[in-house]
Amino acid sequence: MVEKRADLQDKATSAEKCVCELTNSEEAFPHDTLSTMEDNASKCNSEITSQKTLELESLLLGLERRLPQLQDDVSVLEKEDDGGLYGVLSLQVIENEIMDIKQLIDKLNSTTLGHQLLTIETTKQLENLKAEMQELEKYDTMQVVKRQQANQRLKRELNQCRNGLHSTIQPTQPQHGNCPHGQFLNITGPRVYTAGEYPGSYKYGAWGRDPKPEAGKESWYWLVMMTSSNRYSHYVRLYSSLSSLIVGVSIPGNVLIHSSNPTTNTIQGPNVVMYGEALYYNCYNQDAVCRFNLSTKTVTTLQLPKGTRFNSKGNFCHLDECYPYTDLDLATDESGVWVIYTTSQDFGNLVLSKVEEGEQLMLGQTWHTSVYKLGVTNTFIACGVLYVTRFVNKDVEEIFYSFDTVTGEEKFNIGVFISKMAPNIYALNYSPVDQMLHAYCDSYMVSYKVLFG
């Protein structure tokens, strides 16, 4: 009787309990994978340090100082060699200097090779990390991360829009030089955006205004499109006003340089400018500047220094793309015409020269910079100051560097951003007439106001 009562109590107790089985249909989050990724990211940060850059810079500086000294010592020996003890001692000094330079070069080669291998390995690791992160995103079923990314993108675009409307940001340090407009401050958002007369037809080209036009042509605009293989052109197209360019009504139309394209002294590459009723450009298949006079239909050439890179060997580039046949960049400012290029002697760094006008073209004063041409996307000149751009992403280009031809001062911290209407800017021309910056971007024409103060 007691056992029966106890059994009934047990059944009553079990009946009061509710047991639920929870089955999770979602795949378990791979915490081990995330931990491994964090370790790999930390490893990347520890391997790439500023010390590695300083090591390379110190080796280059050592070479920069020793090579001129060696040259001076050899020159002295050639002039003062007496064939005796002085010559022997001088040769021994020169031999020691050569050995030091050889050791520096060997160290530089091994360091550069190490950096190249590190870059390749790091790039591979970053690509793997990116792929793994994308794989982990599938666990974000609530799309929290995607919403955060969208919010961050919207905030960036909002800030860029505000900066474009209220562009009064001072540069990190004031610019030098004697500019009638004041100091360079910023770039506005796009003021003109048009496909023009040939929408989507010619990816590469350039456009702008003549800073020194003939009387009656002050409002004219010019357009040059690479009509053959995205590389060559043989005419300039003229428009009597900005509205005519936008709607595609060209008067007087094309001015031919030559009936064939390409051929001797026709246009090679998109970086061209108009100045004084003449078109300046890279001559076809030459390391030279051509000047085509639109009135007389004659071409004058200016040979650039020996070693100038041309035929797409010294292009503007970013990580994903190099712009073909952009070896020479012609520019105009308040003082006239300039040419930007690079040479083998300058190891690919930008070189800037003034083009002196006259019946015969002459190369004027030349400046050598420390910025690598293959690492930049474009240049322009305003008030004697060279400004250099680099690719940030498909929406933004940055003016990051300047070189003042008056003071010789270089700056790497300009930090002015250009809001792009297309991924690539293939030509960039400053107009001193109205302080506008004219960009040719994937067949579109865009202009920005340059702000001074």
Summary of the structure (lengths in Angstrom):
residues: 453
radius of gyration: 31.1
end to end distance: 105.2
largest distance: 134.1
contacts: 1337
relative contact order: 0.10
helix: 33%
strand: 31%
